[in-house]
Each structure stands twice: as structure tokens, then as C-alpha cells.
């Protein structure tokens, strides 16, 4: 059975820049062949839970100030409207037509570059409690038995106010938070993770919570965590990837 995944998608330039995280996502995709993907991205924040029923979701370039080459990237993966409508019923989610934001298409374009695996996007209801987000993941867990890959796409650390050059060293306050999260995940200490805002340096690493919240969904959808990848970009973006088997 497929694990659920938490992917740190970092900067949109991950799609083009051959960093360790870029290389790892390409390798990971060669090991997986899901029937479909359900992705919860930090970049589709909402009050109510929504699901995209788009048959051909567009590639959304929801960023600015990057090279033209990045805006020319397209990820024409099909949607899966039947699965989306089923999720709308089962989760009491609002069905809408929406494309793939960069939290979805950037990592998927590396993992599945042929764009031949259907993708359904779920929104991130950012005002839900941590426990409610984990419970959402629990309701998605059964999809794994159907060879559907459940992905939470965010960033283990995400303070853009403190961005450094690409090759900069990680400041201690970033490592302190990342190490605390790794320890809690390794111990399967979900009670502490549901209070992650109390972790050391949590506010410094997440001035707003939306890039951490997809981890809670992925955690709820799977079992014990295993860190598959760790690297750091721009000093403050920990690119950790966790599988929940």
C-alpha cells in the first residue's frame, strides 16, 4: 500500500534548479506508480474544504519575480472528476473548478514528468484546528488502499522574511525546529505534533501556519513517519520529505 507523503516544495524554482531536493523528487517518482494523486497544497487556502473537479486543470503560476522560463512551465496532468465528486460527497467539500497551484505542480512535475497520472486538489482549510486537519487525513487514508497517493505539500520551515542565498548555511533556529519535528515524528508523538506551535522556534520558522498544516493532513492519512530526505535551500527552507506508511 502506498504511504502518504509530506513534501516540502520550497521555492517555485525547485522545478528548474538542480538542488538535492529536486534530484530526490525525480528519483522518488521513479519508485511510485499511483493510479491517481490527491494533493493538499499550502497555496490553496480556504475557509471551507473544497475539491477541484476540473477535468483538465490548468497550471497556475501563482508567484511573481521569477524568470520567464518558470512561467513557461506547464504541467498538463488530467484531473479525475469522478474521484473528486466522490470526495466532495464523502468529505462534505465544495466542488469547484480549479487548476494546480505551484505547491502541487512543481513537485509533481519532478516526480511524474510525463503528466500522465490524474491529480485531484483539495483545499487547505487553514482555520481548522490541528486535530481537524489530522482527522481530514484520516478520512483520506482509505484512498491508499486504492493505489491513490495522498500528498500534503508545504514546507517544514517557511520564513520568507529571512531568506538567504541558495547555498547559505542553515541558521541554528531553523535546525532546532526541524530537529524537534523529526524527533516527534520518529517517536510517533502525535499529541505533541498537534500542538506544534509550542515547538522551539515555531513562530520564527512559521510566521503563518499554512505551510506546516499539510504535514498534519499527511500524518493523519498514514502510519509511522520516516524521513526520506533532508536538505536546506536559501538557509531557511528545510526541504524535508516524510513518508507515513
C-alpha positions as CSV (number, residue, x, y, z in Angstrom):
1,X,0.0,0.0,0.0
2,X,1.2,3.5,-0.8
3,X,2.4,5.7,2.0
4,X,1.0,9.3,2.4
5,X,3.7,11.9,1.8
6,X,4.6,15.3,3.2
7,X,6.6,17.2,0.6
8,X,8.5,20.5,1.3
9,X,8.1,22.3,-2.1
10,X,10.3,25.3,-1.2
11,X,10.7,28.0,-3.9
12,X,8.9,27.6,-7.3
13,X,12.4,27.5,-8.7
14,X,12.6,23.9,-7.4
15,X,11.1,23.0,-10.8
16,X,14.2,24.2,-12.6
17,X,17.1,24.2,-10.2
18,X,19.0,21.0,-9.7
19,X,19.2,21.0,-6.0
20,X,19.4,17.9,-3.8
21,X,15.6,18.1,-3.2
22,X,15.0,18.4,-7.0
23,X,17.1,15.3,-7.6
24,X,15.4,13.4,-4.8
25,X,11.9,14.1,-6.1
26,X,12.8,12.8,-9.5
27,X,14.2,9.6,-8.0
28,X,11.2,9.1,-5.7
29,X,8.8,9.4,-8.6
30,X,10.6,6.6,-10.4
31,X,9.7,4.3,-7.4
32,X,6.0,5.1,-7.3
33,X,3.2,4.5,-9.8
34,X,-0.1,5.5,-8.3
35,X,-3.4,5.4,-10.1
36,X,-4.1,9.0,-9.0
37,X,-2.9,11.7,-6.7
38,X,-4.8,13.7,-4.2
39,X,-2.9,16.7,-3.1
40,X,-3.5,19.3,-0.3
41,X,-1.3,22.4,-1.0
42,X,-0.4,25.3,1.2
43,X,-1.3,27.6,-1.7
44,X,-5.0,26.8,-1.9
45,X,-6.1,28.2,1.4
46,X,-9.8,28.4,2.1
47,X,-12.4,28.7,4.9
48,X,-14.4,25.7,3.9
49,X,-13.0,22.5,2.5
50,X,-13.1,22.5,-1.4
51,X,-12.2,20.0,-4.0
52,X,-11.3,20.6,-7.7
53,X,-13.4,18.7,-10.2
54,X,-11.5,20.0,-13.2
55,X,-11.1,17.5,-16.0
56,X,-8.1,19.4,-17.3
57,X,-6.7,21.5,-14.5
58,X,-4.7,24.5,-15.7
59,X,-1.1,25.2,-14.5
60,X,-1.4,28.2,-12.1
61,X,1.7,30.4,-12.0
62,X,0.8,31.9,-8.6
63,X,4.0,33.8,-8.0
64,X,6.0,36.8,-9.3
65,X,9.5,37.9,-9.8
66,X,10.9,34.7,-11.3
67,X,12.5,34.0,-14.7
68,X,10.3,33.8,-17.8
69,X,11.3,30.1,-18.1
70,X,9.4,29.3,-15.0
71,X,6.2,31.0,-16.2
72,X,6.5,28.9,-19.4
73,X,6.4,25.7,-17.5
74,X,3.2,23.7,-18.0
75,X,2.0,20.6,-16.2
76,X,-0.9,19.2,-18.2
77,X,-1.9,16.3,-15.9
78,X,-5.5,15.3,-16.2
79,X,-8.0,15.6,-13.4
80,X,-10.1,12.8,-12.0
81,X,-13.7,14.3,-11.8
82,X,-15.3,11.1,-10.6
83,X,-12.9,10.8,-7.7
84,X,-13.3,14.5,-7.0
85,X,-17.1,14.3,-6.8
86,X,-16.8,11.3,-4.6
87,X,-14.6,13.2,-2.2
88,X,-17.0,16.1,-2.3
89,X,-19.7,13.8,-1.1
90,X,-17.7,11.9,1.5
91,X,-16.0,14.9,3.0
92,X,-18.8,17.4,2.6
93,X,-16.5,19.5,0.5
94,X,-17.5,22.2,-2.0
95,X,-16.8,21.1,-5.6
96,X,-15.2,23.8,-7.7
97,X,-13.2,24.1,-11.0
98,X,-9.6,25.0,-10.1
99,X,-6.1,24.4,-11.6
100,X,-2.9,23.2,-10.0
101,X,-1.0,25.8,-7.9
102,X,2.8,25.6,-7.7
103,X,2.6,23.7,-4.4
104,X,1.0,20.9,-6.4
105,X,2.5,21.1,-9.9
106,X,6.1,21.9,-9.0
107,X,6.8,18.7,-7.0
108,X,4.6,16.6,-9.3
109,X,6.4,17.8,-12.4
110,X,9.6,16.3,-10.9
111,X,8.0,13.1,-9.7
112,X,5.8,12.3,-12.7
113,X,7.2,14.4,-15.6
114,X,5.1,12.7,-18.1
115,X,2.0,14.3,-16.5
116,X,0.1,11.1,-17.1
117,X,-1.3,10.5,-13.6
118,X,-4.6,12.2,-12.7
119,X,-4.5,14.8,-10.0
120,X,-7.2,16.0,-7.7
121,X,-6.6,19.0,-5.5
122,X,-8.1,19.5,-2.1
123,X,-8.0,22.9,-0.4
124,X,-6.4,23.6,2.9
125,X,-9.0,24.9,5.4
126,X,-6.5,27.0,7.3
127,X,-8.9,27.9,10.1
128,X,-9.5,24.3,11.1
129,X,-7.8,23.1,14.2
130,X,-4.7,20.9,14.1
131,X,-6.8,18.0,15.2
132,X,-9.4,18.6,12.5
133,X,-6.7,18.7,9.8
134,X,-5.3,15.4,11.1
135,X,-8.8,14.0,11.1
136,X,-9.2,15.1,7.4
137,X,-6.1,13.0,6.7
138,X,-7.6,10.0,8.5
139,X,-10.6,10.2,6.2
140,X,-8.3,10.2,3.2
141,X,-6.4,7.1,4.4
142,X,-8.6,4.6,2.7
143,X,-7.5,6.0,-0.7
144,X,-4.1,4.5,-0.1
145,X,-5.7,1.0,-0.4
146,X,-6.9,2.1,-3.9
147,X,-3.4,3.0,-5.0
148,X,-4.1,6.7,-4.7
149,X,-1.2,8.8,-3.5
150,X,-2.1,11.3,-0.8
151,X,0.3,14.3,-0.6
152,X,0.4,17.2,1.8
153,X,2.6,19.9,0.1
154,X,4.0,22.7,2.2
155,X,7.4,23.3,3.8
156,X,8.9,22.1,7.0
157,X,10.2,25.6,7.7
158,X,9.0,28.7,5.8
159,X,10.1,32.1,6.9
160,X,10.5,34.1,3.6
161,X,11.4,37.3,5.6
162,X,14.7,35.6,6.5
163,X,15.6,34.2,3.0
164,X,19.3,33.8,2.3
165,X,21.2,33.0,-0.9
166,X,20.6,29.5,-2.2
167,X,23.8,28.0,-0.8
168,X,23.7,29.6,2.6
169,X,24.1,27.6,5.8
170,X,21.1,26.9,7.9
171,X,20.8,29.2,10.9
172,X,20.5,27.4,14.3
173,X,16.9,28.4,14.9
174,X,15.9,26.6,11.7
175,X,17.7,23.4,12.7
176,X,16.3,23.5,16.3
177,X,12.7,23.4,15.0
178,X,13.4,20.8,12.3
179,X,15.1,18.5,14.7
180,X,12.2,18.8,17.2
181,X,9.7,17.9,14.5
182,X,11.8,15.0,13.3
183,X,12.1,13.6,16.9
184,X,8.3,13.9,17.5
185,X,7.6,12.2,14.1
186,X,10.1,9.4,14.7
187,X,8.5,8.8,18.1
188,X,5.0,8.9,16.6
189,X,4.2,11.6,19.2
190,X,1.1,12.9,17.6
191,X,-0.1,14.6,20.7
192,X,2.9,16.9,20.7
193,X,2.6,17.4,16.9
194,X,-1.0,18.6,17.3
195,X,0.5,21.3,19.5
196,X,3.4,22.0,17.1
197,X,3.1,25.8,17.7
198,X,4.7,25.2,21.1
199,X,7.8,23.7,19.5
200,X,11.1,25.5,19.9
201,X,11.4,28.4,17.4
202,X,8.0,27.5,15.8
203,X,7.0,31.2,15.3
204,X,10.3,32.1,13.8
205,X,10.0,29.3,11.3
206,X,6.3,29.7,10.5
207,X,5.1,33.3,10.9
208,X,1.9,31.9,9.4
209,X,0.8,28.2,9.7
210,X,-0.3,27.3,6.2
211,X,3.0,25.7,5.1
212,X,3.1,23.4,8.1
213,X,-0.5,22.4,8.1
214,X,-0.3,20.0,5.1
215,X,2.0,17.8,7.2
216,X,-0.8,17.2,9.7
217,X,-3.1,16.0,6.8
218,X,-0.4,13.7,5.5
219,X,0.3,12.4,9.1
220,X,-3.4,11.6,9.6
221,X,-3.6,9.7,6.3
222,X,-0.7,7.3,7.2
223,X,1.1,5.5,9.9
224,X,4.5,5.9,11.4
225,X,6.8,8.5,9.8
226,X,10.1,8.0,8.0
227,X,12.2,11.0,6.8
228,X,13.2,10.2,3.3
229,X,15.0,13.4,2.5
230,X,16.6,16.3,4.3
231,X,18.3,19.3,2.7
232,X,18.1,23.1,3.1
233,X,17.7,25.8,0.5
234,X,18.1,29.5,1.0
235,X,19.2,28.8,4.6
236,X,15.7,28.8,6.0
237,X,13.8,26.4,3.8
238,X,14.1,22.9,5.2
239,X,13.2,20.6,2.3
240,X,12.4,17.6,4.4
241,X,10.2,14.9,2.9
242,X,8.3,12.4,5.1
243,X,6.5,9.2,4.2
244,X,3.8,7.9,6.5
245,X,3.5,4.2,5.9
